[in-house]
């Protein structure tokens, strides 16, 4: 906060009335004094008495921190007859912002004409009411925003009785000395230190810097800021500043301020980079001083210099050198550090105080060799570091040597060595293998030259070999043979070493024995099982015969011949083979209604006949004419080389009807259904078991078809004990003069004779000429079961089949004429598993139909009715 008193200014008094024309009002504004104090402290003031009886003291205060200027006027009344009405003033700059006032001040928007309208005060006006000024001085205060205001004019209006006068302060501007302050510089500085100082900021100011003492100004000295450099030694300097206002044409006082700065340095130099660590340079270093590492010093006020001093020391072989660095600044402050190097000076080798033992021969195979060495004793001028010994064995053959060398070393690596050699003869080692014998080996089957497979070892000996001997030993049993060869090496001292190699092989040129198993003829539709053959071999061991995939051949009669060849191979590759042949008979129908031809049998395109009906009375068959006749067909294979073939048509039943059917027609056909009419004779010795003999046949294998026509009424008159009797038909053959006892595979067929009354009341018999309108119930036998639904059917039928056995199966559909319409299924069925098949009936065949299910040799039939019939 700064306060200034206004300088003296001339002012005049003007009176409107003549009595007052000579009255004057004198206002004195005191000289300027800088105060570094708070607002409220005043500068020096002087009261001037005047004829008008008023004194005016003007004070100006600057609050730099708040950027405010305060004007304070103190009015004193000296003459009782005068009363102050009011006074006005104007300022530069011409505009202002009033913060506060005391004394009823107010802004005038126009000139004050209260006393004399012709009189005005120029510039912005501010008026204070002063009518109540009494005998006690009265103060008026005005606070403005901003610094450096100058007072332009004060107009005082007063009364003397009833008279009014105006007193003015004239001038082109009142100058207010600016505040003087120095900022930015330090209180103390190092020698040669540079500092920047600044004066107060403000418009229209001039600056003049000067310095005394231990410092100098660098650069311009008339700017707001100045640069000062301290002297090179300790001391102090005083920096002065004079600030003046440059805008007034009248004399305006300036203000001077100063600041004293101490130039001093009390800190020792510091170490920026330390000296090198103390170091041991070892033995006999060549460049000792190169191992010193100088420090780097620094100082807050700058260094004067750094000095170096070396001091050598040590005793005996140990040497030292200490280097000390001392840094000094301009004020005499010093800092010292040191580094010490240590080394050993030793160039002399150790010496032998007591010599080693003499070289010596120890003779043959001595015991403890090392006990014969005699170690030397060493000494050294600087002391020994260590004594080491090293043994080196040598010699050749049985002559051995061992040289022991003792080496003495001092701390600087100087060495001295001496040796002692012992010699002796020794051979305690067996011969050794240089190259091993061949590995044991199995030569396989029937090798040629056995001995060429031996691979002899190579022996060596420390003292030389005397010789190598060989011995063979044969062994083994059965087909397995062995030969072991042993090599033995011996040296001149009788030491031996032996190794062996054994060769193994098999002697076997005989083929294994293989016998194919006999397989019973399977039923039709079954897949044959080929049991492995029995294999044996002269050399034993287990041989697993290998069989490839069987081949199949379809015969003219529909049977399939399966052939599989087995091969047994022993360990030596000897092989034997055998072949299994299995013929699967065709699943054929054999019994057919009247009118069936050989072609129908061959093509299987006619529904088979499963039953006929008979009538009985009094325990006898009275009629069996439904149907009246029917056929039995069968294929017969003639083996190769056979020119005479006999065929027996066998018949049997369960005994319910005590009689068999008789035949009245037997025919034989080729496989192409050409009838054979020559070279055939028929024997009816047993009318139910006729035999036909064919002679003069070709020796080539051939297939024949035999047909027999049976008469249903041939059982009329026979005794009957039930309502149903099952008849069995089969075929046997014989070759040459042999009777026909060999069964024909797949030739067995059955037919049931049923009481016509029982059939009519339950399920009419199925024939190719008469189909009942009644629905045939699902047929279930002990062997097969089949269910057809719906029955009657519309456009499709679903069959559910269950068989007690696994095998090949067919499900076929026939019309009422016995003609095959469709084959619903051909394939395999699994025992005990229900399988279903769906048949979409073609529209042209939607009438009464017959279905036949066959699994292997089992057969079952049933009838289907159409829903519109």
Residue pairs with C-beta under 8 A, 6 or more apart in sequence:
1 35
1 36
1 37
1 38
1 39
1 61
1 62
1 63
1 64
1 65
2 34
2 35
2 36
2 61
2 62
2 64
2 179
3 35
3 37
3 39
3 41
3 42
3 43
3 59
3 60
3 61
3 62
4 32
4 33
4 34
4 43
4 59
4 60
4 61
4 62
4 176
4 177
5 29
5 30
5 31
5 32
5 33
5 42
5 43
5 44
5 45
5 57
5 58
5 59
5 60
6 29
6 30
6 32
6 58
6 59
6 60
6 151
6 174
6 176
7 29
7 31
7 32
7 174
7 175
7 253
8 28
8 29
8 30
8 31
9 27
9 29
9 169
9 170
9 171
9 174
10 170
10 171
11 25
11 26
11 27
11 154
11 167
11 168
11 169
11 170
12 24
12 167
12 168
12 170
13 23
13 24
13 25
13 50
13 51
13 52
13 165
13 166
13 167
14 119
14 165
14 166
14 167
14 168
15 21
15 22
15 23
15 163
15 165
16 115
16 116
16 163
16 164
16 165
16 166
17 163
19 163
20 160
20 163
20 165
22 51
23 51
23 52
23 160
23 165
24 50
24 51
24 52
24 167
25 50
25 52
25 54
25 156
25 158
25 165
25 167
26 48
26 49
26 50
26 52
27 48
27 54
27 55
27 56
27 58
27 154
27 156
27 167
27 169
28 46
28 47
28 48
28 55
28 56
28 57
29 56
29 57
29 58
29 174
30 43
30 44
30 45
30 46
30 57
30 58
30 59
31 43
31 44
32 43
32 177
32 253
32 255
33 43
33 44
34 177
34 179
34 180
34 255
34 257
35 41
35 43
39 61
39 63
39 70
40 61
42 59
42 72
43 59
45 57
45 59
45 74
46 57
47 55
47 57
47 76
48 55
49 55
49 78
50 78
52 79
52 82
52 158
52 160
52 165
52 167
53 77
53 78
53 79
53 80
53 81
53 82
54 75
54 76
54 77
54 78
54 79
54 82
54 84
54 156
54 158
55 75
55 76
55 78
56 73
56 74
56 75
56 76
56 154
56 156
57 73
57 74
57 76
58 71
58 72
58 73
58 151
58 154
59 71
59 72
59 73
59 74
60 69
60 70
60 71
60 72
60 149
60 151
60 176
61 69
61 70
61 72
62 68
62 69
62 70
62 147
62 148
62 179
63 69
63 70
64 147
64 179
64 181
64 200
67 145
67 146
67 147
68 99
68 143
68 144
68 145
68 146
68 147
69 143
69 144
69 146
69 147
69 148
69 149
70 141
70 142
70 143
70 144
71 89
71 141
71 142
71 144
71 149
71 151
72 139
72 140
72 141
72 142
73 87
73 128
73 139
73 140
73 154
74 137
74 138
74 139
75 84
75 87
75 130
75 133
75 137
75 138
75 139
75 140
76 137
77 83
77 84
77 133
77 134
77 135
77 137
81 160
81 161
82 158
82 159
82 160
83 131
83 133
83 158
83 159
84 130
84 131
84 133
84 156
84 157
84 158
84 159
85 114
85 115
85 129
85 130
85 131
85 157
85 158
85 159
85 164
86 112
86 114
86 127
86 128
86 129
86 130
86 131
86 157
87 127
87 128
87 130
87 154
87 155
87 156
87 157
88 108
88 112
88 121
88 125
88 126
88 127
88 128
88 154
88 155
88 157
89 121
89 125
89 126
89 151
89 152
89 153
89 154
89 155
90 121
90 122
90 123
90 124
90 125
90 126
90 152
90 153
91 123
91 124
91 126
91 144
91 149
91 150
91 151
91 152
92 123
92 149
92 150
92 152
92 173
92 174
93 146
93 149
94 123
94 124
95 124
96 124
96 144
96 145
96 146
96 149
97 144
97 145
97 146
98 107
98 126
98 142
98 143
98 144
98 145
99 143
99 144
99 145
100 141
100 143
101 128
101 140
101 141
101 142
101 143
102 139
102 140
102 141
103 128
103 129
103 130
103 138
103 139
103 140
103 141
104 128
104 129
105 126
105 127
105 128
105 140
105 142
106 126
106 127
107 124
107 125
107 126
107 127
108 125
108 126
108 127
111 120
111 121
111 125
112 120
112 121
112 125
112 127
112 155
112 157
113 119
113 120
114 157
114 164
115 157
115 164
115 165
115 166
116 164
116 166
119 155
119 166
121 153
121 155
121 168
122 152
122 153
123 152
123 153
126 142
128 140
130 138
130 140
132 138
147 202
148 176
148 178
148 202
148 203
148 245
149 176
150 173
150 174
150 175
150 176
150 248
151 169
151 174
151 176
152 171
152 173
152 174
153 168
153 169
153 170
153 171
154 168
154 169
155 166
155 167
155 168
155 169
156 166
156 167
156 168
157 164
157 165
157 166
157 167
158 164
158 165
158 167
159 165
171 250
172 248
172 249
172 250
173 247
173 248
173 249
173 250
175 245
175 248
175 250
175 251
175 252
175 253
176 245
177 243
177 244
177 245
177 252
177 253
177 254
177 255
178 200
178 202
178 205
178 243
178 244
178 245
178 255
179 200
179 243
179 255
180 199
180 200
180 241
180 242
180 243
180 255
180 256
180 257
181 199
181 200
181 257
182 197
182 198
182 199
182 239
182 241
182 257
182 258
182 259
183 197
183 198
183 199
184 195
184 196
184 197
184 198
184 225
185 195
185 196
185 197
185 228
185 239
185 259
185 261
186 195
186 261
187 261
187 262
188 261
188 262
188 263
188 264
189 195
189 230
189 261
189 262
189 263
190 230
190 263
190 264
190 265
190 300
190 301
190 302
191 230
191 231
191 232
191 233
191 234
191 263
191 265
191 301
191 302
191 330
191 331
192 229
192 230
192 231
192 232
192 301
192 302
192 330
193 229
193 230
193 263
193 301
194 218
194 227
194 228
194 229
194 230
195 227
195 228
195 230
195 261
196 225
196 226
196 227
196 228
197 209
197 225
197 226
197 228
197 239
197 241
197 259
198 224
198 225
198 226
199 205
199 207
199 224
199 225
199 241
199 243
200 243
201 224
204 245
204 246
204 247
205 224
205 243
205 244
205 245
205 246
206 222
206 243
206 244
206 245
206 246
206 254
207 222
207 223
207 224
207 241
207 242
207 243
208 221
208 222
208 241
208 242
208 244
208 254
209 217
209 221
209 222
209 226
209 239
209 240
209 241
210 217
210 221
210 239
210 240
210 242
211 217
211 228
211 237
211 238
211 239
211 240
212 237
212 238
212 240
213 235
213 236
213 237
213 238
213 260
214 230
214 231
214 233
214 234
214 235
214 236
214 237
214 263
215 228
215 229
215 230
215 231
215 237
215 239
215 261
215 263
216 228
216 229
216 231
217 226
217 227
217 228
218 227
218 228
218 229
219 226
219 227
220 226
226 239
228 237
228 239
228 261
230 237
230 261
230 263
231 237
231 263
232 330
233 263
233 330
233 331
234 263
234 264
234 265
234 331
235 262
235 263
236 260
236 261
236 262
236 263
237 260
237 261
237 263
238 258
238 259
238 260
238 261
239 258
239 259
239 260
239 261
240 256
240 257
240 258
241 256
241 257
241 258
242 254
242 255
242 256
243 254
243 255
243 256
243 257
244 252
244 253
244 254
244 255
245 252
245 254
264 331
265 299
265 300
265 301
265 329
265 330
265 331
265 333
266 331
266 333
267 299
267 300
267 301
267 333
268 329
268 333
268 334
268 335
269 297
269 298
269 299
269 303
269 327
269 328
269 329
269 333
269 334
269 335
270 297
270 298
270 299
270 300
270 335
271 295
271 296
271 297
271 298
271 335
271 337
272 295
272 296
272 297
272 298
273 295
273 296
274 295
274 337
275 293
275 294
275 295
275 325
275 337
275 338
275 339
276 291
276 292
276 293
276 294
276 339
277 339
278 339
278 340
278 341
278 342
279 291
279 339
279 341
279 342
280 341
280 342
280 343
281 288
281 291
281 341
281 342
281 343
282 343
282 344
282 412
283 343
283 344
283 345
283 346
283 411
283 412
283 413
284 343
284 344
284 345
284 346
284 347
284 412
285 291
285 343
288 321
288 341
288 343
289 321
291 341
292 323
292 339
292 341
293 339
294 308
294 325
295 325
295 337
297 303
297 306
297 325
297 327
297 335
299 327
299 329
299 333
301 329
301 330
301 331
302 329
302 330
303 327
303 328
303 329
304 328
304 329
304 330
305 327
305 328
306 325
306 326
306 327
306 328
307 325
307 326
307 328
308 323
308 324
308 325
308 326
309 323
309 324
309 326
310 321
310 322
310 323
310 324
311 321
311 322
311 323
311 324
312 319
312 320
312 321
313 319
313 320
313 321
313 322
314 320
314 342
316 382
317 344
317 345
317 346
317 381
317 382
317 383
318 342
318 343
318 344
319 342
319 343
319 344
319 345
320 340
320 341
320 342
321 340
321 341
322 338
322 339
322 340
322 341
323 338
323 339
323 340
323 341
324 336
324 337
324 338
325 336
325 337
325 338
326 334
326 335
326 336
327 334
327 335
327 336
328 334
344 382
344 411
344 412
346 381
346 382
346 410
346 411
346 412
346 414
347 412
347 414
348 380
348 381
348 382
348 410
348 414
349 380
349 410
349 414
349 415
349 416
350 378
350 379
350 380
350 384
350 408
350 409
350 410
350 414
350 415
350 416
351 378
351 379
351 380
351 416
352 376
352 377
352 378
352 416
352 418
353 376
353 377
353 378
353 379
354 376
354 377
355 376
355 418
356 374
356 375
356 376
356 406
356 418
356 419
356 420
357 372
357 373
357 374
357 375
357 420
358 374
358 420
359 420
359 421
359 422
359 423
360 372
360 420
360 421
360 422
360 423
361 422
361 423
361 424
362 369
362 372
362 422
362 423
362 424
363 424
363 425
364 424
364 425
364 426
365 424
365 425
365 426
365 427
365 428
366 372
366 424
366 426
369 402
369 422
369 424
370 391
372 422
373 404
373 420
373 422
374 420
375 389
375 406
376 406
376 418
378 384
378 387
378 406
378 408
378 416
380 408
380 410
380 414
382 410
382 411
382 412
383 410
383 411
384 408
384 409
384 410
385 409
385 410
385 411
386 408
386 409
387 406
387 407
387 408
387 409
388 406
388 407
388 409
389 404
389 405
389 406
389 407
390 404
390 405
390 407
391 402
391 403
391 404
392 402
392 403
392 405
393 400
393 401
393 402
394 400
394 401
394 402
394 403
395 401
395 423
397 462
397 463
397 464
398 425
398 426
398 427
398 462
398 463
399 423
399 424
399 425
400 423
400 424
400 425
400 426
401 421
401 422
401 423
401 424
402 421
402 422
403 419
403 420
403 421
403 422
404 419
404 420
404 421
404 422
405 417
405 418
405 419
406 417
406 418
406 419
407 415
407 416
407 417
408 415
408 416
408 417
409 415
427 462
427 463
427 491
427 492
427 493
427 495
428 495
429 461
429 462
429 463
429 495
430 461
430 491
430 495
430 496
430 497
431 459
431 460
431 461
431 465
431 489
431 490
431 491
431 495
431 496
431 497
432 459
432 460
432 461
432 497
433 457
433 458
433 459
433 460
433 497
433 499
434 457
434 458
434 459
434 460
435 457
435 458
436 457
436 499
437 455
437 456
437 457
437 487
437 499
437 500
437 501
438 453
438 454
438 455
438 456
438 501
439 501
440 501
440 502
440 503
440 504
441 453
441 501
441 503
441 504
442 503
442 504
442 505
443 450
443 453
443 503
443 504
443 505
444 505
444 506
444 572
445 505
445 506
445 507
445 508
445 571
445 572
445 573
446 505
446 506
446 507
446 508
446 509
446 572
447 453
447 505
450 483
450 503
450 505
451 483
453 503
454 485
454 501
454 503
455 501
456 470
456 487
457 487
457 499
459 465
459 468
459 487
459 489
459 497
461 489
461 491
461 495
462 491
463 491
463 492
463 493
464 491
464 492
465 489
465 490
465 491
466 490
466 491
466 492
467 489
467 490
468 487
468 488
468 489
468 490
469 487
469 488
469 490
470 485
470 486
470 487
470 488
471 485
471 486
471 488
472 483
472 484
472 485
472 486
473 483
473 484
473 485
473 486
474 481
474 482
474 483
475 481
475 482
475 483
475 484
476 482
476 504
478 539
478 540
479 506
479 507
479 508
479 538
479 539
479 540
480 504
480 505
480 506
481 504
481 505
481 506
481 507
482 502
482 503
482 504
483 502
483 503
484 500
484 501
484 502
484 503
485 500
485 501
485 502
485 503
486 498
486 499
486 500
487 498
487 499
487 500
488 496
488 497
488 498
489 496
489 497
489 498
490 496
506 539
506 571
506 572
508 537
508 538
508 539
508 570
508 571
508 572
508 574
509 572
509 574
510 537
510 538
510 539
510 574
511 570
511 574
511 575
511 576
512 535
512 536
512 537
512 538
512 543
512 568
512 569
512 570
512 574
512 575
512 576
513 535
513 536
513 537
513 576
514 533
514 534
514 535
514 545
514 566
514 567
514 568
514 576
514 577
514 578
515 533
515 534
515 535
515 578
516 533
516 566
516 578
516 579
516 580
517 530
517 531
517 532
517 533
517 534
517 580
519 528
519 529
519 530
519 531
519 580
519 582
521 582
521 583
521 585
521 745
522 528
522 529
522 582
522 584
523 584
523 585
523 746
523 807
523 856
523 857
524 559
524 584
524 585
524 586
524 587
524 588
524 745
524 746
524 807
524 808
524 856
524 857
525 584
525 587
525 807
525 808
525 809
525 828
525 855
525 856
526 584
526 806
526 807
526 808
526 856
527 584
527 828
528 550
528 562
528 582
528 584
530 547
530 550
530 562
530 564
530 580
530 582
532 544
532 545
532 547
532 566
533 545
533 566
533 568
533 578
533 580
535 543
535 544
535 545
535 568
535 576
537 543
537 568
537 570
537 574
539 570
539 571
539 572
541 570
541 571
543 568
543 569
543 570
545 566
545 567
545 568
546 566
546 567
546 568
546 569
547 564
547 565
547 566
547 567
548 564
548 565
549 564
550 562
550 563
550 564
551 562
551 563
551 564
552 560
552 561
552 562
552 563
553 560
553 561
553 563
554 560
554 561
555 561
555 583
555 586
555 637
555 703
556 635
556 671
556 703
557 585
557 586
557 588
557 635
557 637
557 671
557 703
557 705
558 585
558 586
558 587
558 588
558 635
559 583
559 584
559 585
559 586
559 635
559 637
559 745
559 746
560 583
560 584
560 586
561 581
561 582
561 583
561 584
562 581
562 582
562 583
562 584
563 579
563 580
563 581
564 579
564 580
565 577
565 578
565 579
565 580
566 577
566 578
566 579
566 580
567 575
567 576
567 577
568 575
568 576
568 577
569 575
583 745
585 745
585 746
585 747
586 635
586 746
587 746
587 808
587 810
587 854
587 856
587 857
588 601
588 604
588 633
588 635
588 746
589 601
589 604
589 606
589 608
589 749
589 852
589 854
589 859
590 601
590 608
590 632
590 633
590 634
590 729
590 747
590 748
590 749
591 608
591 609
591 610
591 630
591 631
591 632
591 633
591 729
591 749
591 750
591 751
592 600
592 601
592 606
592 607
592 608
592 609
592 630
592 631
592 633
592 818
593 606
593 607
593 609
593 627
593 630
593 631
593 767
593 768
593 769
593 818
594 627
594 628
594 629
594 630
594 631
595 768
596 606
596 631
596 633
596 818
597 673
598 633
598 669
598 673
598 675
598 705
598 707
599 673
600 606
601 631
601 633
601 705
601 707
602 671
602 673
602 705
604 820
605 819
605 820
606 768
606 814
606 818
606 819
606 820
607 766
607 768
607 814
607 818
607 820
607 850
607 852
607 861
608 749
608 852
608 859
608 861
609 627
609 630
609 751
609 767
609 768
610 750
610 751
610 752
610 766
610 859
610 861
611 751
611 752
611 753
611 754
611 759
611 765
611 766
612 624
612 626
612 627
612 630
612 712
612 751
612 752
612 753
612 754
612 765
613 624
613 626
613 753
613 754
613 755
613 756
613 759
613 765
614 621
614 622
614 623
614 624
614 657
614 712
614 715
614 716
614 720
614 753
614 754
614 755
614 756
615 621
615 622
615 623
615 624
615 755
615 756
615 757
616 622
616 720
616 755
619 719
619 720
619 721
620 717
620 718
620 719
620 720
621 657
621 659
621 715
621 716
621 717
621 718
621 720
622 716
623 713
623 716
623 756
624 712
624 713
624 714
624 715
624 716
624 753
625 712
625 713
626 712
626 756
626 765
626 767
627 712
627 767
627 769
628 711
628 712
628 713
629 709
629 710
629 711
629 712
630 709
630 710
630 712
630 751
631 707
631 708
631 709
631 710
632 649
632 707
632 708
632 710
632 729
632 749
633 705
633 706
633 707
633 708
634 649
634 705
634 706
634 730
634 731
634 744
634 747
635 671
635 703
635 704
635 705
635 744
635 746
635 747
636 645
636 647
636 703
636 704
636 705
636 706
636 731
636 733
636 744
636 747
637 701
637 702
637 703
637 744
638 645
638 697
638 701
638 702
638 703
638 704
638 733
638 735
639 701
639 735
640 699
640 700
640 701
641 699
642 697
642 699
642 735
642 736
643 695
643 696
643 697
643 698
643 699
643 736
644 693
644 694
644 695
644 696
644 697
644 735
644 736
644 737
645 693
645 694
645 697
645 704
645 733
645 734
645 735
646 691
646 692
646 693
646 694
646 733
646 734
646 735
646 738
646 739
646 740
647 668
647 691
647 692
647 693
647 694
647 704
647 706
647 731
647 732
647 733
647 740
648 689
648 690
648 691
648 731
648 732
648 733
648 734
648 739
648 740
648 741
649 663
649 666
649 689
649 690
649 691
649 692
649 706
649 708
649 729
649 731
650 689
650 729
650 730
650 731
650 732
651 660
651 661
651 688
651 689
651 727
651 728
651 729
652 660
652 727
652 728
653 660
653 725
653 726
653 727
653 728
654 725
654 726
655 721
655 725
656 720
656 721
656 722
656 724
656 725
656 726
657 715
657 718
657 719
657 720
657 725
657 753
658 718
658 719
658 720
658 721
659 714
659 715
659 717
659 718
659 719
660 688
660 715
660 727
661 688
661 710
661 711
661 712
661 714
661 715
661 727
662 687
662 688
662 710
662 711
662 714
663 687
663 690
663 708
663 709
663 710
663 711
664 709
664 711
665 707
665 708
665 709
666 682
666 690
666 692
666 706
666 707
666 708
666 709
667 675
667 706
667 707
668 675
668 676
668 680
668 692
668 694
668 704
668 705
668 706
668 707
669 675
669 676
669 704
669 705
669 706
669 707
670 676
670 702
670 703
670 704
670 705
671 702
671 703
671 704
671 705
673 705
676 694
676 704
678 696
679 694
679 695
679 696
679 697
680 692
680 693
680 694
680 695
681 692
681 693
682 690
682 691
682 692
682 693
683 690
683 691
683 692
683 693
684 690
685 691
690 708
691 740
692 706
694 704
706 731
715 753
723 754
723 755
723 758
724 752
724 753
724 754
724 755
724 758
725 752
725 753
726 750
726 751
726 752
726 753
727 750
727 751
727 752
727 753
728 748
728 749
728 750
729 747
729 748
729 749
729 750
729 751
730 743
730 744
730 747
730 748
730 749
731 743
731 744
731 747
732 740
732 741
732 742
732 743
732 744
733 740
733 742
733 744
734 740
734 741
734 742
746 857
748 857
754 765
759 765
763 774
763 776
763 777
764 770
764 772
764 774
764 776
766 776
766 850
766 861
766 862
766 863
768 816
768 817
768 818
769 816
771 816
771 848
771 850
771 863
772 863
773 848
773 865
773 869
774 865
775 791
775 792
775 863
775 865
776 791
776 862
776 863
776 864
776 865
778 785
778 786
778 787
778 788
778 862
779 785
779 786
779 860
779 861
779 862
780 786
781 858
781 860
782 804
783 803
783 804
783 805
783 858
783 860
784 801
784 802
784 803
784 804
784 853
784 855
784 858
784 859
784 860
785 801
785 802
785 803
785 860
786 799
786 800
786 801
786 802
786 851
786 853
786 860
786 862
787 799
787 800
788 797
788 798
788 799
788 851
788 862
788 864
789 797
789 798
789 800
790 797
790 867
791 797
791 864
791 865
792 864
792 865
792 866
792 867
792 869
793 841
793 864
793 865
793 866
793 867
794 866
794 867
795 840
795 841
795 843
795 846
796 838
796 839
796 840
796 841
797 838
797 839
797 841
797 864
798 836
798 837
798 838
798 839
799 811
799 824
799 836
799 837
799 838
799 839
799 851
799 853
800 834
800 835
800 836
801 809
801 811
801 829
801 834
801 835
801 836
801 837
801 853
802 832
802 833
802 834
802 835
803 809
803 829
803 830
803 831
803 832
803 855
803 858
804 831
804 832
805 831
805 855
805 856
805 858
806 828
806 829
806 830
806 831
807 828
807 829
807 855
807 856
808 827
808 828
808 855
808 856
809 825
809 826
809 827
809 828
809 829
809 853
809 854
809 855
810 823
810 825
810 826
810 852
810 853
810 854
811 823
811 824
811 825
811 826
811 837
811 851
811 852
811 853
812 820
812 822
812 823
812 824
812 851
812 852
812 854
813 820
813 821
813 822
813 823
813 824
813 839
813 845
813 849
813 850
813 851
813 864
814 820
814 821
814 849
814 850
814 851
814 852
815 821
815 845
815 847
815 849
815 850
816 847
816 848
816 849
816 850
818 850
821 842
821 845
821 849
822 839
822 842
822 845
824 837
824 839
824 851
825 837
829 835
829 855
841 849
846 866
846 868
847 866
847 869
848 863
848 864
848 865
848 866
848 869
849 863
849 864
850 861
850 862
850 863
850 864
851 861
851 862
851 863
851 864
852 859
852 860
852 861
853 859
853 860
853 861
854 860
